[in-house]
Amino acid sequence: MATEYGQGYGFDGGPGFAGGDERRHRLPAALRAPVEGRTWRELGHVLIGLPVSILLFTYAVTMVSLGAGLLVTFLGVPVLAAALAGCRGFGALERMRARALLGLEVADPEPLRMRKPGAMAWMGAVLKSGASWRALLYSVLHLPWAVFSFVVAVNVWALGWGLLTYPLWFWVFPMYAGQDGIQLYGDETHRVYLDNPFEITVTALVGLLFTMATPWIVRALTMVDRLLVHGLLGPSRLASRVVELESDRGVVVDTAAADLRRIERDLHDGAQARLVALAMDLGLAKEKLQEDPEAAVRMVDEAHGEVKTALQELRDLARGIHPAVLTDRGLDAALSAVASRCTVPVRVEVDLAERPAPAIEGIAYFTVSELLQNISKHARATWAGVEVWRTENRLMLQVVDNGVGGAEVSQGSGLAGLAERLDAVDGILVVDSPAGGPTRVTAELPWRGAHVR
């Protein structure tokens, strides 16, 4: 599938796009941060985190201690399983809190795997689940961090806003406290108060600095919360890898099915239709052979031309599936053949000391072929270049053209299909195509040597 170059630039300048962002962000980030919604949500996360952590810690320590103490009897196992299940439930609430206040999207951990229904199977699954023990670890570790972040955030926030607004409330000291202002220094004989206009102004400026720094301090504190939630309450690396492989397998199956449908359609609409017409023409020629030999000869000549056309279509179809030149001579010759059919001059450089595995070689060939077809149809370029090389355990492909640019990996486009094919084998597709060009598409595939061919 091809995608049009020069469309979908992503900066059409429509109403409320660039202009709206410019109006919304006229103030520098340092001045916006103290009053931004994100800052207040993160501060709320820190403030709520302390009581929540106390509840989590109390529940976890109490239930686990009770379960461990009762392990000498059968009651310890269900109590311990209930403790871990409760920690998993609290973990789900913590993921929701992080999603609402921190904007952190963390997938649910791997579900419990029970071989058969029943209470005993459930308890065994809970106790064997790594997600359960990670949730317990989170419940224990989060309390000391929550205490630290709460104390730091509250003190810095209160100090900053208190000093910043000091010009508005310093009058309470002489009126109600019997002193001239905030006492900066004092001993038995001497005291220093912040009471004159200059000192009040300096105090407010110091408060402004603290107020401007508070959002970034709170943000740094919440980064640790993000790491804890992501690392302990999300799926493990193994579970994430399994999900990724399942998704990639689905992409591979869908791609193979689409390729089979394309081949079937091409055979049905192309070579098969021509062969049917050829059989009919030969039947008519056979009937006319006795009564009109000259007409029969003309019909046989036409049938001969149809045979050549059908053979060419079958060759093109076979070349699209897996060209013989790729199997026999490798990527260099196969890509050179593809480049020769491009509508613009293409420079091909293949720097490989050995050939990759056939599957990787085929995907590389298909990727370059699709990109060159895009250049021929949509790029309006005058030249293009293809480079292939190996970097450690990765096979690198790069296709460059000087066309109109504007290509992007959008949903439903040919580049999106290529990206899915590459992702299915742990590959990457990167598109750099500013408006006006040039376009540079880089593909990265895992390297596997051709051990058996």
C-alpha positions, 0 to 999 in steps of 0.5 A: 500500500502506498501513501501520498507524500506531500499530505498530512503535514500536521501544521495546517494553521487552522483556527485555534492551533498555532495561534491558540498555543501562542496566546496560551503560552505567552508567559514563560514556563517559570511564571506559568508553573505556580498557577498551572493546573498540572502543578496543583494536581501534582501538589494534590497527589503529594498531599493525598499520598501521605494519608493513603500511604499510612493506610496502605502501610498499616494494612500491609504490615498488619495483615502480613504480620498476622498471616506470617504469625498464623502460618503455623496453622492453616489460617495463615495461608488465607490471611496472607493471600487476603493481605496480598489481594488487598495490596493488589486492590490498593495498587489499582486505586493507586494507578487510578490516582496516578492517572487522574493527578499525574497523567500517568498511564500504567497498564494493569499487571498480569492477571491471576492464572488459576489452573482450576476454580476454587478457593485453594487455586485462588490462594495459590495464584495470589501467592505465586503472582509476582504482581501481588508481592510487588504491590506489597513492596509498594505499600511498605516502601511508599510510606517513608517517601510519602512522609518526606515528599509531604514535608518538603512540598508543604513547607516549600509551598507554604514558605513561598506563598507566605513570603510572597504575600508578606506585604499583604499581611505583615500588619498583623505583627504590630497589631496583634503580636506586639512586634514590628514584623517577622523576626529575622534575628534576635538575642537578649539585646538586639532584634532584627525585624522585616518591617521597612518597605525595602525589607518587605519588598526583598522578602516578597522577592525571596518568596517569589523565587520560592514560589517559582521553584516550588512547582519544579520541586514538587514535580521532582518529588512526583517523579519518584512516585511515577517510578514507584507506580510504574515499576511496582504496580504495572506489569512486569517486563516479562508480561509486557513482552508477552503482550507485545509478542501477542500483538506482533503475532496478530499483526503478522497474521493479519499481514499474511492474510492480507497478502494472501487476499492480494495474491488471490485477487491478482490471480483471479483478476489478472492471469486467471482471466487471461487464461480463461479468455485464452482457452476460449480463443483456442477453442474458437480457433480449433473450430475454425481450423477446417473451415477458415484456416487464415482466421484460425491462424490469426486467433492462434497468434492473438492467443500467443500474445495473451500467453506472453502477457499472462506469463509476464503478469505471473512473473510480476506477481512472483517478483512481488512475493519473493523475487528470484534475484533476491534468493539467488544474489541477495539484497544488492542485486534485488534492490538494484533491480527495484531501483531500475524500475523507479521513475527517478534515478536511484543510487543504491549502496549496500554495505553488508559483509554477509547476508541476513536471514531470509525473513529479514532479507525479505522484509528489507526488500519489501520495505525499500520496494514500497518506499521507492513506489511511494517516491515514484507515485507521490514525491515529485522528486528528481533523485533518490538514494538507498543505503543498507548497512549493518550496525552491530546486531541491527540491519539499517535501511535508509531511503532519501529523496528530494521531493515535496516532503510532508510524509508522515506515519498516520493511521491507515497510511502505507507508512503506518503499514510498513511500521507495523510490519517492522514492529512485528519483528522488533524493527523501527521506522522513523520518518523525517519529512518536513514540508518542501523536503527532503524526505528521509525514511530510516528503517531498523531491523534486527540482524539474524545471520543466514545460517540455513538457506 
